Amino acid sequence: MNSAFFSVFSFPRALLMAAPDGVAGGAAGGNALVSFVPFILIIAIFYFLIIRPQNKKQKETQKMLGALKKGDKIVTIGGIHGTIQKVKEGSVIVKVDENTKMEFSRSAISSVEAAAKEADDDDGEEKKIEEKKDEKGGGEKS
């Protein structure tokens, strides 16, 4: 056992003894730094191309799921379209058809198509435009 123990530790010692004289000085530290530059670049590329965009997307998804409210039109990850009828802590009840309501986990929601407030605003603006047209049309007919 003693010979095996010493042979394991003698190998690095033999490598150091076989190194050229110029390499053993300050140049070895510079080569070590230069050899780590590609690894540092690869890590930076992974961060900017993969990790950072994924974290950004995850934050946006969490923000969207936290802002769910009654009346939002949503699409689930299974492709089911519906309108939120009730929001619970970990789930939502979605009205899929006139008589069909389903309960989904919040994490099963992939996107919000339209918010209830935006839909109301759009309907109100369209009604105002139609009323103005009617008023103008009524004045011309008289």
N, C-alpha and C positions, 0 to 999 in steps of 0.2 A: 504494500500500500504506500509505503513511503516513496518509492520510486515514481509511482503514478502521480502523487501529490506534487513532487518537485518538477516533474515533466510538464505539468499544466502551467506552473508559474515560470518555468524556464523559457517557454516559447516567446512570450512578450519581451523578455529580457534579451533573448537572442535576436529578435527583430530590431530592438533599439541598438544593439551593438553592431548590427549589420548596416545601419543607416549611414549614409554619407555624412561627412563632417559638416558640410554647409547647411544641411537640413536640420540638424539638431539644435541650431540656434534660434534666432528670432523669426526666421522665415517659416518655421513650422506653424506658428500662431497665425500668420497671414494666410497660409494655405487653408487652415481650418476655417477661417472666416469666409474665404472665397468659396469653399465647398458647401457652406450652408446657405449661400445666396439663392441658389435655385429652389431649395426647400422653402425659404421665406417667400419667394415669388409665387410658388405654387399655392401656399397657404393664403396669400393675399388675393390671388385670382379666385380661389374657392370662396373666400369671404364675399368678394364683390359680385360674383356671378351666381352664387348658389345660396349662401347663408343669409346675406342681407335682404335680398328680395323675398325670400321665404318668410323671414321675420316680419317684414313690412306687410305682406299679404295676410299673415296670421293676425296681426294687430287690426287690420281693416275688417277681417271677418269677425273678430271678437267685438269690435265696435258696432258692426251691423247687427249681430245677434243681441247685443245689449240694448239696441234702439228699437227692437220690435214692439209694435203696438197693435191694438185692435184696428181692423180695417185694412192693414197692409196686405197687398197681393204678393204672394210668395211662390217660389218654386222649390220643391224639395230635391234632395240628391237623387231620388228615384224618378224625378220628372213629373211629379204630381203638382198641378197648379191649383191654388185655392186662395181663400181670404181668411185672415186670422180672425177668429171669433172671441177667443179668450187667451190671455197670456198668463202662464203660471211661472213658477220659479225655474223649473228645469225643462218645461215643455210648453207647447202651444196647442190649442184646439183650432183646427183649420176646417172651414166650411168648403167642401169640395163641390157639392151639388146642392140643390134646394133642400133635400132631406138628408144629406150625408155629411156627417162631421167626423173628423179623424183627429187623433191626438198624436203629435210628433214631438220627438226630442228636439230641443233647440239646435243641437249639432246636426240634425238631419236637414236643416234649411240651407239651401245652396245660395239663393239670391232673393232679393226683394225687388219685385217688378215695379211697383208703384206704391207710394205711401198714401194713406187715407187723406192726409191734408192736401197733398199735391193733386189728388183726384178731385177733391172738393174745389180747390182753387181753379183747376182747369174747367170744371163744369160751370163755375160761377162766371169765369171770363167768357166762356162760350155763350152763356145766357145773356150777358151784358151786350155782347156784340150782336146777337140776334135781336135783342130788344131795340138797340139803336137802329138796326136795319129796318125793323118794323115801324119805328117812329118816323124814319125818313120816308119809307115807302108809303105810310099812311098819310103823311103831309103832302106827298106828290099826287096821291089819288084824289084828294079833296079838292 
